């Protein structure tokens, strides 16, 4: 029963710091655009880079991959590289949101606006 009151105290503290929390959320959004993650497939035949907002920043296809002249394989390599980069970006995003949550005394795993 007392754990419930402890949680309410944290919520009250967060609400009293709401302007600061909102500022930090804006900064978090800015940091997400700066996060980059890379993925590759086919031993580096395809390399991609995404940011923390999951925008595709670059896609490089090696000359070797182009010479294979295999559209299906190339599509699979691109998909695999993008999925790998997005997974890495998602991990970095979760770490950033966890750090922000901890700064405000929020419990681990709390969803910050759908970002975690």
Secondary structure, 3 states (H helix, E strand, C coil): CHHHHHHHHHHHHHHHCHHHHHHHHHHHHHHHHHCEEEEEECCCCEEEEEECCCCEEEEEECHHHHHHCCHHHHHHHHHHHHHHHHHHHHHHHHHHHHHHHHHCCCCCCCCCCCCC
